[in-house]
Amino acid sequence: MRYMIGTAIVLLGPTMAYIGPHRLGWSANFTQYAQYAITIFLLTGLLRLDQMHGKKYKPYLIIGLSYAVHLLVYSLLFMWT
């Protein structure tokens, strides 16, 4: 179930990519960073919830680390150009 939630979070990107610039008038970079912030906030909340209930939270750590790597690569590629 936890990996399914992580996979579903991937769909947040295209949704934010449409809503941010077209509906809210945000720039592409701001939309991308807003997506990262929402994703990290959700994963942190889910991780804390599983820790409080004594369930396995390793999948959320793996998903969170992969998003952190993705954020780092995005920042290095697009902020330095």
Z-matrix of the N, CA and C atoms (Angstrom, degrees):
N
C 1 1.443
C 2 1.528 1 111.17
N 3 1.316 2 116.71 1 -39.04
C 4 1.459 3 119.43 2 -176.64
C 5 1.528 4 111.88 3 -68.45
N 6 1.322 5 117.11 4 -36.39
C 7 1.457 6 119.43 5 177.00
C 8 1.526 7 110.81 6 -70.28
N 9 1.327 8 117.19 7 -30.57
C 10 1.467 9 120.52 8 176.20
C 11 1.524 10 110.24 9 -65.96
N 12 1.322 11 117.21 10 -39.24
C 13 1.456 12 120.78 11 177.07
C 14 1.519 13 109.80 12 -64.41
N 15 1.325 14 117.11 13 -42.06
C 16 1.457 15 121.10 14 177.62
C 17 1.512 16 112.35 15 -61.86
N 18 1.319 17 115.99 16 -38.55
C 19 1.459 18 119.92 17 177.65
C 20 1.517 19 110.91 18 -68.50
N 21 1.311 20 117.53 19 -37.24
C 22 1.462 21 120.93 20 179.29
C 23 1.529 22 111.58 21 -68.37
N 24 1.323 23 117.41 22 -29.18
C 25 1.464 24 120.54 23 178.94
C 26 1.528 25 110.73 24 -65.01
N 27 1.319 26 117.01 25 -26.09
C 28 1.464 27 120.82 26 177.86
C 29 1.533 28 110.53 27 -59.92
N 30 1.318 29 117.03 28 -31.53
C 31 1.463 30 120.92 29 -179.48
C 32 1.529 31 112.62 30 -72.04
N 33 1.317 32 117.44 31 -9.12
C 34 1.454 33 120.62 32 176.40
C 35 1.525 34 111.31 33 -67.10
N 36 1.339 35 116.90 34 -31.09
C 37 1.464 36 121.40 35 -178.22
C 38 1.515 37 114.12 36 -60.29
N 39 1.327 38 119.16 37 -56.83
C 40 1.463 39 119.12 38 179.16
C 41 1.527 40 113.40 39 -62.62
N 42 1.321 41 116.57 40 -32.94
C 43 1.456 42 119.65 41 178.54
C 44 1.526 43 110.78 42 -65.54
N 45 1.327 44 115.93 43 -47.33
C 46 1.473 45 120.00 44 178.29
C 47 1.521 46 110.97 45 -66.85
N 48 1.331 47 116.87 46 -34.15
C 49 1.468 48 120.21 47 -179.63
C 50 1.521 49 111.10 48 -64.99
N 51 1.324 50 117.43 49 -27.42
C 52 1.461 51 119.82 50 177.09
C 53 1.529 52 111.44 51 -86.56
N 54 1.314 53 116.81 52 -47.95
C 55 1.460 54 120.84 53 -174.32
C 56 1.528 55 111.73 54 -68.22
N 57 1.327 56 117.25 55 -42.38
C 58 1.463 57 121.03 56 -175.99
C 59 1.522 58 113.72 57 -56.25
N 60 1.328 59 119.10 58 -64.47
C 61 1.462 60 119.64 59 -176.63
C 62 1.536 61 114.25 60 -73.33
N 63 1.317 62 116.62 61 -38.10
C 64 1.464 63 119.03 62 -172.29
C 65 1.521 64 113.13 63 -81.43
N 66 1.300 65 117.35 64 -40.60
C 67 1.467 66 120.62 65 -176.07
C 68 1.523 67 113.52 66 -96.26
N 69 1.333 68 116.30 67 -35.55
C 70 1.463 69 120.07 68 -175.15
C 71 1.524 70 113.69 69 -105.59
N 72 1.328 71 117.26 70 -10.96
C 73 1.459 72 120.80 71 178.56
C 74 1.517 73 114.76 72 75.27
N 75 1.316 74 117.24 73 22.61
C 76 1.459 75 121.00 74 179.51
C 77 1.516 76 110.42 75 -79.43
N 78 1.326 77 115.88 76 157.57
C 79 1.459 78 120.42 77 173.92
C 80 1.531 79 109.47 78 -76.51
N 81 1.319 80 115.61 79 165.34
C 82 1.466 81 119.99 80 -178.41
C 83 1.530 82 111.30 81 -64.46
N 84 1.333 83 117.07 82 -41.47
C 85 1.470 84 119.90 83 179.66
C 86 1.519 85 111.55 84 -65.39
N 87 1.334 86 116.58 85 -43.56
C 88 1.465 87 119.31 86 -179.94
C 89 1.518 88 110.75 87 -63.52
N 90 1.321 89 117.11 88 -39.55
C 91 1.463 90 121.14 89 178.25
C 92 1.524 91 110.67 90 -62.30
N 93 1.324 92 116.51 91 -42.21
C 94 1.470 93 120.14 92 -179.90
C 95 1.524 94 111.05 93 -64.68
N 96 1.324 95 116.72 94 -43.66
C 97 1.461 96 119.46 95 -179.92
C 98 1.528 97 111.61 96 -70.62
N 99 1.317 98 118.04 97 -31.15
C 100 1.464 99 120.75 98 174.48
C 101 1.519 100 109.79 99 -65.20
N 102 1.317 101 116.75 100 -39.82
C 103 1.461 102 120.81 101 176.70
C 104 1.523 103 110.23 102 -61.13
N 105 1.327 104 116.79 103 -45.24
C 106 1.467 105 119.91 104 178.52
C 107 1.524 106 110.96 105 -61.62
N 108 1.326 107 117.03 106 -42.59
C 109 1.460 108 120.18 107 -178.55
C 110 1.525 109 111.22 108 -63.63
N 111 1.331 110 117.21 109 -44.27
C 112 1.464 111 120.65 110 179.04
C 113 1.525 112 110.44 111 -64.13
N 114 1.325 113 116.94 112 -42.99
C 115 1.460 114 120.87 113 -179.43
C 116 1.522 115 111.40 114 -63.32
N 117 1.311 116 117.28 115 -46.23
C 118 1.464 117 120.87 116 -179.45
C 119 1.527 118 110.20 117 -66.09
N 120 1.327 119 117.12 118 -37.99
C 121 1.464 120 120.80 119 177.19
C 122 1.526 121 110.83 120 -62.68
N 123 1.331 122 117.23 121 -46.03
C 124 1.467 123 120.91 122 178.44
C 125 1.521 124 111.80 123 -62.78
N 126 1.327 125 116.62 124 -46.25
C 127 1.466 126 119.63 125 -178.81
C 128 1.522 127 111.88 126 -65.09
N 129 1.324 128 117.27 127 -37.69
C 130 1.460 129 120.39 128 178.05
C 131 1.526 130 110.56 129 -65.20
N 132 1.322 131 116.27 130 -42.16
C 133 1.458 132 119.81 131 177.83
C 134 1.516 133 112.28 132 -63.63
N 135 1.322 134 116.98 133 -44.04
C 136 1.467 135 120.37 134 178.49
C 137 1.521 136 111.70 135 -65.53
N 138 1.320 137 116.75 136 -38.48
C 139 1.461 138 121.10 137 178.80
C 140 1.528 139 110.37 138 -64.23
N 141 1.332 140 116.66 139 -45.69
C 142 1.466 141 120.54 140 179.40
C 143 1.530 142 111.21 141 -64.19
N 144 1.327 143 116.36 142 -37.58
C 145 1.455 144 120.58 143 179.10
C 146 1.533 145 110.70 144 -63.93
N 147 1.313 146 116.68 145 -43.75
C 148 1.466 147 119.82 146 178.15
C 149 1.524 148 111.84 147 -67.47
N 150 1.327 149 117.50 148 -35.82
C 151 1.465 150 119.85 149 177.03
C 152 1.521 151 111.06 150 -64.52
N 153 1.329 152 117.01 151 -40.62
C 154 1.464 153 120.27 152 -179.45
C 155 1.523 154 111.83 153 -65.97
N 156 1.325 155 116.82 154 -33.33
C 157 1.457 156 120.64 155 -178.39
C 158 1.529 157 113.44 156 -93.76
N 159 1.324 158 116.93 157 1.60
C 160 1.459 159 121.01 158 176.19
C 161 1.522 160 114.13 159 73.83
N 162 1.319 161 117.55 160 25.27
C 163 1.464 162 121.05 161 179.39
C 164 1.522 163 109.79 162 -96.14
N 165 1.330 164 115.07 163 169.13
C 166 1.460 165 119.61 164 179.53
C 167 1.533 166 109.17 165 -71.42
N 168 1.314 167 115.75 166 127.98
C 169 1.458 168 120.33 167 -179.79
C 170 1.526 169 112.54 168 -117.06
N 171 1.324 170 117.53 169 7.81
C 172 1.457 171 121.72 170 -179.37
C 173 1.534 172 112.90 171 -58.42
N 174 1.342 173 119.90 172 -39.83
C 175 1.466 174 118.79 173 178.27
C 176 1.531 175 113.13 174 -58.33
N 177 1.339 176 117.01 175 -38.02
C 178 1.457 177 119.18 176 178.84
C 179 1.523 178 111.47 177 -68.39
N 180 1.323 179 117.01 178 -33.27
C 181 1.470 180 119.87 179 175.53
C 182 1.527 181 110.57 180 -64.95
N 183 1.325 182 116.37 181 -43.42
C 184 1.468 183 120.35 182 179.56
C 185 1.525 184 110.52 183 -63.52
N 186 1.319 185 116.88 184 -45.39
C 187 1.465 186 120.91 185 179.93
C 188 1.526 187 110.15 186 -65.20
N 189 1.325 188 117.12 187 -42.45
C 190 1.462 189 120.66 188 179.02
C 191 1.517 190 112.75 189 -63.41
N 192 1.323 191 116.87 190 -40.78
C 193 1.464 192 120.26 191 177.82
C 194 1.527 193 111.49 192 -66.51
N 195 1.329 194 116.51 193 -37.19
C 196 1.467 195 118.29 194 177.95
C 197 1.525 196 110.99 195 -67.22
N 198 1.334 197 117.59 196 -37.04
C 199 1.469 198 119.81 197 175.87
C 200 1.526 199 111.03 198 -68.83
N 201 1.324 200 117.58 199 -34.59
C 202 1.465 201 120.03 200 177.13
C 203 1.527 202 110.74 201 -65.00
N 204 1.328 203 117.13 202 -40.99
C 205 1.463 204 120.78 203 176.24
C 206 1.528 205 110.05 204 -64.42
N 207 1.320 206 116.37 205 -42.34
C 208 1.469 207 120.86 206 178.32
C 209 1.527 208 110.55 207 -61.24
N 210 1.323 209 117.73 208 -42.39
C 211 1.462 210 122.01 209 177.54
C 212 1.522 211 110.86 210 -62.76
N 213 1.317 212 117.07 211 -42.60
C 214 1.462 213 120.93 212 179.32
C 215 1.523 214 111.21 213 -63.17
N 216 1.322 215 116.94 214 -45.97
C 217 1.472 216 120.56 215 179.45
C 218 1.523 217 110.36 216 -64.12
N 219 1.331 218 117.58 217 -43.38
C 220 1.473 219 120.76 218 178.44
C 221 1.525 220 110.33 219 -59.93
N 222 1.327 221 116.09 220 -45.90
C 223 1.462 222 119.88 221 -178.91
C 224 1.522 223 111.43 222 -63.22
N 225 1.323 224 117.12 223 -42.60
C 226 1.462 225 120.01 224 -179.23
C 227 1.527 226 112.09 225 -67.31
N 228 1.327 227 116.59 226 -37.08
C 229 1.466 228 119.32 227 -177.48
C 230 1.519 229 112.79 228 -76.91
N 231 1.326 230 117.89 229 -43.06
C 232 1.447 231 119.66 230 -170.13
C 233 1.513 232 114.43 231 -102.05
N 234 1.294 233 118.78 232 -16.78
C 235 1.457 234 120.01 233 178.39
C 236 1.520 235 111.81 234 -88.65
N 237 1.318 236 117.97 235 -18.50
C 238 1.454 237 121.22 236 -179.04
C 239 1.533 238 112.50 237 -97.60
N 240 1.330 239 117.37 238 -1.34
C 241 1.463 240 119.13 239 179.52
C 242 1.499 241 111.61 240 -98.77
